[in-house]
Amino acid sequence: MHVVATAGHVDHGKSTLVKALTGTDPDRFEEERRRGLTIDLGFAAATLPSGRRCAIVDVPGHIRFIRNMLAGVGAVDACIFVVAATEGWKPQSEEHLRILELLGIAAGLVVLTKADLVDEELAEIAQFDVADHLAGTFLADAEIVATDSLSGRGMDDFAAALDRLLARTPTAEDAGRPRLWVDRAFVAPGAGTVVTGTLTGGTVTAGDELVLQPGRRRVRVRAIQSLHAAQPSVGPGHRAALNLAGVNHEAVGRGDVVVRESQWHLTRTVDASLGVLDALDHEVSRRGAYVAYLGAGEFSVRMRVLGSESLRPGSTGAVRLHLPRRLPLRPGDRFVLRESGRAETVGGGEILDVDPRLPAAVAQPDRSVDRVVAERGWVRPDDLWRLTGERRVANLAGWVVDPAALRAAQAELRARVADAGDLGLDLAGLHERERAAVEQLEDVVVEAGRAHPVRRQDTLAEHPFLEALKERPFSPPEPSTPATPPISPEELRELVRRRLAVSVDGVIFAADAVDRAAETVAGLLAARPEGFTVAEFRDAVGTSRKYALPLLAALDASGMTRRRGDLRIAGRRLPSHRSD
């Protein structure tokens, strides 16, 4: 499916040509028909000789309605460029041609209308004049067809030439994220709000839940029409009318956008390329009342030229545009820039970056995905897709990571691991990206939630305090006494966390102290099945009541013993007594 737009000077017969081809009068308003002047966008559909169908957007040619013309040509595949043989090339012919070029339209057909009103010599002169103006443009090699819409002369040739043009014109790509710039909103009797536009980027199906921007208004697609027929779904490159539930038509205007939620980055600041028209008689700088035409919308913008103070006529440079509201834009979107004070088209170009990160003084925007990643360092694949329209596979724990950013993060983490000493670097204190980076360090090993240098000596596992605990398992030394090997509170907590020692009621024991106490208890109960007292256990392990009570509490808690009055008897988890 293709969408084409007319272009050309006022009163050169664009609407009459469309009506002769399609049978539909694209002038929708009584005033347009009465004055013979197209004021707003008109729409029609044609079936060509091959059976191919296309939608046609008819645009106004008068300079006073240039904003309406711009709203109609933002998402078309090709153009029908109309010049009247009776008048030849005119000012709006030139402006429309430059606008089409600025929007990146690369295919078109030229139609010389009103050919019956001139003789052969004048018709030939008009054709040469048109060809001369089109030299060096995208229409330089376009077919030129002479027609007279009223008599029907040349209409078959026109339809065949349009068929040939569209046969070699690529169709719109389905990137999986639809976007429809609203160029018309109205209420249909018995149906409610209807919006129309050219759908790009993806497919919309009846029943879809979408979002209308601005305002993140949730809407549901009740029904779809395309080419004047109801459709269950519509793909990119089609003119579409969407019947929306959830919004009043009076709250929808030209330049609003229908998209899928979460598929688009909404932005108010973009970096873009700007090609300045060479016919301009002044430089372009930040001083000016600028209006950007994006999609079907017209937006007042503030502009700053990047890298210099101004751009000369005929030159191309980078600019930063500040929009009045957040829009769902992507790199590659085309725009036209006009200066409202002078009422002139300044130039146009394409969006390069929808979320600039660098200050304007140093920004050097382009459409490189690698640049976007490098400026952020770490970015989620879905975020990168929204920012660039391209998919990248995560290269580190769910992130797309710039190599330089990863090297810098790992150098810092390597130093922090070295500074952490015997305890190691606690991963719980790192954020998600740092944890992912430290686990990729080849010279660092992660054990029990802490990072240590590889081939390190585990000095904590050989700490003198541990040796002291093992030597006196049932009467452990206090960690804070002068006679005890010095150990910090952090090291003590790490010993317990790594189960190199155990803490029972605030007393630190050797890791196997409770198990060794259980063996002693098993021996006591083998001799006295009716139970034993605290004093008997204290004497059996050779300790004091201060340490006997925590040990017995640990045995009770583990199910190895249980209390019966003043006695301890065997619990269900008590190991069997071994007689050596």
Solvent accessible surface area in square Angstrom, and as a share of the most:
residue,aa,sasa,rsa
1,M,49,0.22
2,H,8,0.04
3,V,0,0.00
4,V,0,0.00
5,A,0,0.00
6,T,0,0.00
7,A,0,0.00
8,G,0,0.00
9,H,23,0.10
10,V,31,0.18
11,D,92,0.47
12,H,0,0.00
13,G,17,0.16
14,K,11,0.05
15,S,20,0.13
16,T,58,0.34
17,L,1,0.01
18,V,2,0.01
19,K,100,0.42
20,A,45,0.35
21,L,36,0.18
22,T,31,0.18
23,G,65,0.62
24,T,46,0.27
25,D,45,0.23
26,P,2,0.01
27,D,13,0.07
28,R,60,0.22
29,F,86,0.36
30,E,120,0.54
31,E,69,0.31
32,E,2,0.01
33,R,121,0.44
34,R,166,0.61
35,R,105,0.38
36,G,56,0.53
37,L,23,0.11
38,T,17,0.10
39,I,31,0.16
40,D,25,0.13
41,L,2,0.01
42,G,0,0.00
43,F,35,0.15
44,A,6,0.05
45,A,12,0.10
46,A,2,0.02
47,T,88,0.51
48,L,5,0.03
49,P,94,0.59
50,S,79,0.51
51,G,49,0.47
52,R,75,0.27
53,R,97,0.36
54,C,0,0.00
55,A,2,0.02
56,I,1,0.00
57,V,1,0.01
58,D,1,0.00
59,V,0,0.00
60,P,0,0.00
61,G,3,0.03
62,H,46,0.20
63,I,88,0.45
64,R,147,0.54
65,F,30,0.13
66,I,10,0.05
67,R,135,0.49
68,N,23,0.12
69,M,0,0.00
70,L,3,0.02
71,A,10,0.08
72,G,7,0.06
73,V,0,0.00
74,G,33,0.32
75,A,36,0.28
76,V,17,0.10
77,D,30,0.15
78,A,0,0.00
79,C,0,0.00
80,I,1,0.01
81,F,0,0.00
82,V,0,0.00
83,V,0,0.00
84,A,0,0.00
85,A,8,0.06
86,T,58,0.34
87,E,85,0.38
88,G,8,0.08
89,W,32,0.11
90,K,67,0.29
91,P,97,0.61
92,Q,8,0.04
93,S,0,0.00
94,E,55,0.25
95,E,30,0.14
96,H,0,0.00
97,L,0,0.00
98,R,65,0.24
99,I,0,0.00
100,L,0,0.00
101,E,54,0.24
102,L,20,0.10
103,L,18,0.09
104,G,43,0.41
105,I,14,0.07
106,A,82,0.63
107,A,22,0.17
108,G,6,0.06
109,L,2,0.01
110,V,0,0.00
111,V,0,0.00
112,L,3,0.01
113,T,3,0.02
114,K,53,0.22
115,A,2,0.01
116,D,67,0.35
117,L,128,0.64
118,V,27,0.16
119,D,86,0.45
120,E,157,0.70
121,E,123,0.55
122,L,93,0.46
123,A,22,0.17
124,E,97,0.44
125,I,94,0.48
126,A,8,0.06
127,Q,78,0.35
128,F,134,0.56
129,D,50,0.26
130,V,0,0.00
131,A,46,0.36
132,D,105,0.54
133,H,65,0.29
134,L,3,0.02
135,A,67,0.52
136,G,82,0.79
137,T,17,0.10
138,F,51,0.21
139,L,1,0.01
140,A,51,0.40
141,D,143,0.74
142,A,19,0.15
143,E,58,0.26
144,I,45,0.23
145,V,15,0.08
146,A,36,0.28
147,T,0,0.00
148,D,13,0.07
149,S,19,0.12
150,L,162,0.80
151,S,75,0.48
152,G,36,0.35
153,R,117,0.43
154,G,18,0.17
155,M,21,0.09
156,D,123,0.63
157,D,88,0.46
158,F,1,0.00
159,A,15,0.11
160,A,31,0.24
161,A,0,0.00
162,L,0,0.00
163,D,13,0.06
164,R,117,0.43
165,L,5,0.03
166,L,2,0.01
167,A,66,0.51
168,R,148,0.54
169,T,13,0.07
170,P,110,0.69
171,T,78,0.45
172,A,35,0.27
173,E,134,0.60
174,D,82,0.42
175,A,53,0.41
176,G,43,0.41
177,R,6,0.02
178,P,3,0.02
179,R,13,0.05
180,L,1,0.00
181,W,20,0.07
182,V,0,0.00
183,D,7,0.03
184,R,75,0.27
185,A,29,0.23
186,F,60,0.25
187,V,80,0.46
188,A,23,0.18
189,P,137,0.86
190,G,95,0.92
191,A,36,0.28
192,G,23,0.22
193,T,8,0.05
194,V,12,0.07
195,V,0,0.00
196,T,12,0.07
197,G,0,0.00
198,T,13,0.07
199,L,1,0.01
200,T,35,0.20
201,G,19,0.19
202,G,0,0.00
203,T,50,0.29
204,V,2,0.01
205,T,57,0.33
206,A,43,0.33
207,G,43,0.41
208,D,27,0.14
209,E,119,0.53
210,L,4,0.02
211,V,3,0.01
212,L,0,0.00
213,Q,14,0.06
214,P,41,0.26
215,G,63,0.61
216,R,142,0.52
217,R,59,0.22
218,R,148,0.54
219,V,3,0.02
220,R,99,0.36
221,V,0,0.00
222,R,115,0.42
223,A,49,0.38
224,I,3,0.02
225,Q,90,0.40
226,S,6,0.04
227,L,33,0.17
228,H,131,0.58
229,A,44,0.34
230,A,81,0.63
231,Q,63,0.28
232,P,103,0.65
233,S,43,0.28
234,V,6,0.04
235,G,16,0.16
236,P,20,0.12
237,G,4,0.03
238,H,48,0.21
239,R,23,0.08
240,A,5,0.04
241,A,25,0.19
242,L,1,0.00
243,N,17,0.09
244,L,2,0.01
245,A,14,0.11
246,G,67,0.64
247,V,22,0.13
248,N,90,0.46
249,H,51,0.23
250,E,142,0.64
251,A,57,0.44
252,V,14,0.08
253,G,32,0.31
254,R,83,0.30
255,G,1,0.01
256,D,9,0.05
257,V,0,0.00
258,V,4,0.02
259,V,5,0.03
260,R,65,0.24
261,E,54,0.24
262,S,80,0.51
263,Q,31,0.14
264,W,19,0.07
265,H,50,0.22
266,L,35,0.17
267,T,6,0.04
268,R,125,0.46
269,T,39,0.23
270,V,0,0.00
271,D,3,0.02
272,A,0,0.00
273,S,25,0.16
274,L,0,0.00
275,G,18,0.17
276,V,7,0.04
277,L,31,0.15
278,D,114,0.59
279,A,93,0.72
280,L,18,0.09
281,D,131,0.68
282,H,40,0.18
283,E,91,0.41
284,V,1,0.01
285,S,16,0.11
286,R,131,0.48
287,R,187,0.68
288,G,43,0.41
289,A,57,0.44
290,Y,10,0.04
291,V,18,0.10
292,A,0,0.00
293,Y,15,0.06
294,L,1,0.01
295,G,20,0.19
296,A,6,0.05
297,G,1,0.01
298,E,72,0.32
299,F,8,0.03
300,S,77,0.50
301,V,11,0.06
302,R,165,0.60
303,M,7,0.03
304,R,88,0.32
305,V,7,0.04
306,L,14,0.07
307,G,82,0.78
308,S,58,0.37
309,E,138,0.62
310,S,32,0.21
311,L,16,0.08
312,R,155,0.57
313,P,47,0.29
314,G,49,0.47
315,S,28,0.18
316,T,98,0.57
317,G,19,0.18
318,A,24,0.19
319,V,0,0.00
320,R,21,0.08
321,L,0,0.00
322,H,53,0.23
323,L,5,0.03
324,P,65,0.41
325,R,65,0.24
326,R,131,0.48
327,L,1,0.01
328,P,0,0.00
329,L,0,0.00
330,R,89,0.32
331,P,9,0.06
332,G,15,0.14
333,D,13,0.07
334,R,84,0.31
335,F,0,0.00
336,V,0,0.00
337,L,0,0.00
338,R,19,0.07
339,E,9,0.04
340,S,63,0.41
341,G,67,0.64
342,R,137,0.50
343,A,64,0.50
344,E,39,0.18
345,T,8,0.05
346,V,0,0.00
347,G,0,0.00
348,G,2,0.02
349,G,6,0.06
350,E,36,0.16
351,I,0,0.00
352,L,20,0.10
353,D,7,0.03
354,V,1,0.00
355,D,32,0.17
356,P,25,0.16
357,R,133,0.49
358,L,66,0.33
359,P,87,0.55
360,A,13,0.10
361,A,79,0.61
362,V,90,0.52
363,A,12,0.10
364,Q,151,0.67
365,P,19,0.12
366,D,61,0.32
367,R,122,0.44
368,S,43,0.28
369,V,8,0.05
370,D,87,0.45
371,R,34,0.12
372,V,8,0.04
373,V,8,0.05
374,A,55,0.43
375,E,46,0.21
376,R,29,0.11
377,G,7,0.06
378,W,27,0.09
379,V,9,0.05
380,R,78,0.29
381,P,33,0.21
382,D,74,0.38
383,D,53,0.28
384,L,0,0.00
385,W,27,0.09
386,R,57,0.21
387,L,16,0.08
388,T,16,0.09
389,G,33,0.32
390,E,88,0.40
391,R,144,0.53
392,R,86,0.31
393,V,138,0.80
394,A,35,0.27
395,N,97,0.50
396,L,12,0.06
397,A,67,0.52
398,G,34,0.32
399,W,34,0.12
400,V,8,0.05
401,V,5,0.03
402,D,21,0.11
403,P,84,0.53
404,A,55,0.43
405,A,25,0.19
406,L,43,0.21
407,R,155,0.57
408,A,66,0.51
409,A,22,0.17
410,Q,27,0.12
411,A,57,0.44
412,E,99,0.44
413,L,2,0.01
414,R,99,0.36
415,A,54,0.42
416,R,80,0.29
417,V,3,0.02
418,A,69,0.54
419,D,122,0.63
420,A,32,0.25
421,G,45,0.43
422,D,65,0.34
423,L,34,0.17
424,G,4,0.04
425,L,24,0.12
426,D,58,0.30
427,L,15,0.08
428,A,87,0.67
429,G,66,0.64
430,L,8,0.04
431,H,93,0.42
432,E,84,0.38
433,R,84,0.31
434,E,31,0.14
435,R,88,0.32
436,A,9,0.07
437,A,0,0.00
438,V,0,0.00
439,E,103,0.46
440,Q,100,0.45
441,L,8,0.04
442,E,167,0.75
443,D,57,0.30
444,V,15,0.09
445,V,53,0.30
446,V,55,0.32
447,E,79,0.35
448,A,66,0.51
449,G,36,0.35
450,R,38,0.14
451,A,0,0.00
452,H,4,0.02
453,P,53,0.33
454,V,49,0.28
455,R,219,0.80
456,R,61,0.22
457,Q,123,0.55
458,D,37,0.19
459,T,49,0.29
460,L,1,0.01
461,A,34,0.26
462,E,104,0.47
463,H,23,0.10
464,P,78,0.49
465,F,0,0.00
466,L,4,0.02
467,E,84,0.38
468,A,17,0.13
469,L,0,0.00
470,K,104,0.44
471,E,137,0.61
472,R,125,0.46
473,P,14,0.09
474,F,27,0.11
475,S,31,0.20
476,P,4,0.02
477,P,14,0.09
478,E,68,0.31
479,P,37,0.24
480,S,105,0.68
481,T,55,0.32
482,P,143,0.90
483,A,104,0.80
484,T,11,0.07
485,P,37,0.23
486,P,119,0.75
487,I,24,0.12
488,S,40,0.26
489,P,87,0.55
490,E,84,0.38
491,E,35,0.16
492,L,29,0.15
493,R,150,0.55
494,E,3,0.01
495,L,0,0.00
496,V,48,0.28
497,R,111,0.41
498,R,51,0.19
499,R,201,0.74
500,L,48,0.24
501,A,1,0.00
502,V,42,0.24
503,S,56,0.36
504,V,20,0.11
505,D,115,0.59
506,G,69,0.66
507,V,26,0.15
508,I,20,0.10
509,F,0,0.00
510,A,1,0.01
511,A,48,0.37
512,D,64,0.33
513,A,0,0.00
514,V,26,0.15
515,D,82,0.43
516,R,99,0.36
517,A,0,0.00
518,A,2,0.01
519,E,87,0.39
520,T,38,0.22
521,V,0,0.00
522,A,5,0.04
523,G,21,0.20
524,L,39,0.20
525,L,12,0.06
526,A,61,0.47
527,A,82,0.64
528,R,90,0.33
529,P,100,0.63
530,E,97,0.43
531,G,0,0.00
532,F,1,0.01
533,T,45,0.26
534,V,21,0.12
535,A,41,0.32
536,E,53,0.24
537,F,0,0.00
538,R,78,0.28
539,D,99,0.51
540,A,50,0.39
541,V,19,0.11
542,G,61,0.58
543,T,19,0.11
544,S,51,0.33
545,R,131,0.48
546,K,119,0.50
547,Y,25,0.10
548,A,0,0.00
549,L,71,0.35
550,P,11,0.07
551,L,0,0.00
552,L,0,0.00
553,A,41,0.32
554,A,18,0.14
555,L,0,0.00
556,D,43,0.22
557,A,94,0.73
558,S,33,0.21
559,G,20,0.19
560,M,29,0.13
561,T,2,0.01
562,R,130,0.47
563,R,149,0.54
564,R,141,0.51
565,G,61,0.58
566,D,117,0.61
567,L,49,0.24
568,R,17,0.06
569,I,12,0.06
570,A,48,0.38
571,G,12,0.12
572,R,222,0.81
573,R,141,0.51
574,L,33,0.17
575,P,58,0.37
576,S,102,0.66
577,H,89,0.40
578,R,171,0.63
579,S,99,0.64
580,D,182,0.94
